[in-house]
Amino acid sequence: MDYNTAKGDIVIPEYGRNIQLLIEHAKTIADKAERQVFIETVVDLMQRLHPQTRNVEDYIAKLWSHVFRIADYELDVDPPCEILSREEVYKRPEQLPYPTNYVKYRHYGKNVQEMIRKAAAMEDDEMQEEYVQVIGSYMKMAYKTWNRENVSDEMIRKNLVKISDGELELEEDTNIDGLINPTIKRRRKITNSSSPKTTRMRSSRSSSSRSNRSSSNVRSKSTARRKKR
């Protein structure tokens, strides 16, 4: 008895072993015209086995490329489309070079170095000072992301000087935490302070609720008097 474990591997399992045997048989047909008709019939059969391939772009080219792959590119027929050779299919891509850029203080990331280079090349002193403050606030935020211990502003200043090779420096009176959270404080002030329209609506709602309560009390007193009579 012939077991599948004793047979060769299936190149494309989606088509099964019978399709592979038909393609192997086509390689043994001597007449080229007969071989061409036979392979076209096999491609039609592959298409019927997987009708969903019709929705794929260039599905005919895909089926023919699968036929040549199963035949190990040793099939002498005329496909209706261009078929890549074995060397082109199994060509290995060129190896990408590993980045060799040295990053000082990796917990800050490479973007910090790029920002520092850009800041050092600025000619406008005022813009450079504001940009350096942004870099310092980002450095402190990145440090807190990758380190559990607290970081002082003095450490951020020293690291900025080392990374920039002494070209950039944060002023000692600069509060880096104040640079990180000014928008949050403003939003809190805006949400806490209510507009005059909202106060009017709240006062009108409270007055209406009071009037409703007084009317309900009057009704309850009138019903109690009727019951006594």
Residue, then its C-alpha position, 0 to 999 in steps of 0.5 A: m500500500d502506498y502511503n502519503t508519508a512515503k511520497g514527496d512533499i506537496v509544493i502548494p498544498e492548497y491544490g492537493r497532490n492530484i494537481q501536482l501529479l497532473i503537472e508532473h505528467a504534463k512534463t512527460i508529454a512529448d508533443k508540445a501542442e498536446r502538452q499545451v492543451f493539457i496544461e491549460t486544462v489543468v489551469d482551468l481545473m485549478q481555477r474551479l478548485h479555488p473560484q475566489t481567485r477570480n476576485v484577485e487582480d491578475y488571477i490568471a498570471k497567479l495560476w500560471s506562476h503556481v503551475f511553473r512553481i509546482a513543475d520546478y520551472e521545468l515545463d516547456v509551454d507558452p503561458p499567456c503572461e510573463i513568468l519569472s524565472r527560478e533565479e528571479v523568484y528565489k533571489r535573496p534581497e540585499q542585506l540592509p546595513y545595520p545602523t551604526n549611529y551612536v546615540k548618547y543617553r538612549h533613553y532620550g532617543k535619537n530624535v533628541q539628538e536631531m532636535i539638538r542639532k537643529a537648535a544649534a544651527m539656528e541663527d535667531d537667538e530668541m527662537q533658539e532659546e524657545y526651542v531649547q526649552v521645548i527640548g528640555s521639557y521633552m527630555k524630562m518627559a522621556y526620562k520619566t517614561w523609561n526611569r522610575e526614579n525622579v529626575s531633577d531639572e539640574m540633571i536635564r541641564k547637564n545632559l543637554v550640555k553633554i549631548s550638545d557638546g556645550e553648544l546649548e544650555l538651559e537657564e538655571d531659573t527655567n522651570i521645566d515642569g512649567l514648560i510641560n504643563p501650562t496648557i493643562k493649567r489653562r484648561r483647568k481654569i477654563t473648566n472651573s470658571s463658568s460662563p454667564k450664560t451657564t450661570r443664568m441657566r442654572s439660576s433659572r433651573s433652580s428658580s423653576s424647581r423652587s416654584n414646582r416645590s411650592s406648588s406641590n406643597v399648596r396642592s398637598k395642603s388643599t387636599a388635606r383640608r378637603k379630607k378633614r371636611 
